[in-house]
Amino acid sequence: MIRDLQGNESSVEESKELVRSGKVEVGYDIVPYDDGVVTIKSRLQPLAHDETDPLFLTHVRGDKVTGWLEYGTNSEEECKRHHDALVDRYRLLERERTAGIPKILLNGVL
């Protein structure tokens, strides 16, 4: 099944147009973190095996502790909020790490 931004079945041509117009990607950020970078990318998941598959996926790559992570959401607004929250979290952790705050204290707060 191919889905549009609302989760409705879509034709191949409509899906190709979404990709060409750049409407598939919701967010893309590269955040300096822990002497490296973390990439957070959120996008529509147009192909689904069944209707229970999440409509949007957020991928986090580059975190040395957690590795590669994937989060699913079911609406564009929810995906944007989740994406922004992840970016804010990594920026906060990096800012406090460089200020000398022990990570154990930050993990307790977050």
C-alpha positions in Angstrom: 0.0 0.0 0.0 1.3 3.5 -0.8 0.0 6.3 1.5 -0.2 10.1 1.3 0.4 12.6 4.1 -3.0 11.8 5.7 -2.5 8.1 5.5 -5.0 7.5 2.7 -4.1 5.1 -0.1 -2.3 7.0 -2.9 -1.3 6.2 -6.4 2.2 5.7 -7.6 2.1 9.0 -9.6 0.8 10.9 -6.6 3.6 9.5 -4.4 6.2 10.4 -7.0 4.9 13.9 -7.0 5.2 14.1 -3.2 8.8 13.0 -3.4 9.6 15.4 -6.2 8.0 18.4 -4.4 10.0 17.6 -1.2 6.9 17.1 0.9 8.0 13.7 2.2 10.6 15.1 4.6 9.3 16.7 7.8 12.6 17.6 9.4 16.3 17.1 9.1 18.8 18.4 11.7 22.5 17.7 12.4 23.3 18.4 16.1 26.8 18.5 17.6 26.8 16.0 20.4 29.4 14.2 22.6 32.4 15.0 20.4 30.5 14.0 17.2 27.2 14.7 15.5 23.7 13.3 15.8 21.5 13.3 12.7 17.8 13.5 13.3 15.6 12.9 10.2 11.8 12.7 10.1 9.8 11.8 7.0 6.7 10.3 5.7 6.7 6.5 5.4 4.7 6.2 2.2 5.0 2.4 1.9 3.1 0.3 4.4 2.5 -3.4 4.7 -0.7 -2.8 6.7 -2.6 0.1 8.2 -1.0 -0.3 11.6 2.4 0.8 10.3 3.2 4.3 11.5 2.7 7.0 8.9 5.8 9.0 9.8 9.3 7.8 11.0 12.0 9.7 12.9 15.5 8.3 12.7 18.3 9.2 15.1 21.8 8.3 14.1 25.2 9.1 15.7 24.5 8.7 19.4 27.4 6.7 20.7 25.4 5.3 23.6 22.0 4.4 22.0 23.2 3.9 18.4 20.5 4.0 15.7 16.9 4.7 16.9 13.6 4.8 15.1 10.4 6.3 16.3 7.0 6.1 14.6 4.2 8.6 14.7 0.8 8.8 13.0 0.4 12.5 12.1 2.6 15.2 10.6 2.0 17.5 13.6 3.0 14.7 16.1 6.1 13.9 14.0 7.1 17.6 14.0 6.7 17.9 17.8 8.6 14.7 18.4 11.4 15.8 16.0 11.7 19.2 17.6 11.8 17.6 21.1 14.6 15.3 20.1 16.6 18.1 18.6 16.1 20.2 21.8 17.0 17.3 24.0 20.4 16.7 22.2 21.2 20.5 22.2 20.4 20.7 25.9 22.5 17.7 26.7 25.5 19.0 24.7 25.2 22.5 26.2 25.1 21.2 29.7 27.9 18.7 29.0 30.2 21.5 27.8 29.3 23.5 30.9 30.6 20.6 33.0 27.3 19.3 34.4 27.6 15.5 35.1 25.6 13.4 32.7 24.1 11.4 35.5 22.4 14.6 36.8 21.0 15.4 33.3 19.6 11.9 32.8 17.7 12.2 36.1 16.1 15.4 35.0 15.3 14.4 31.4 
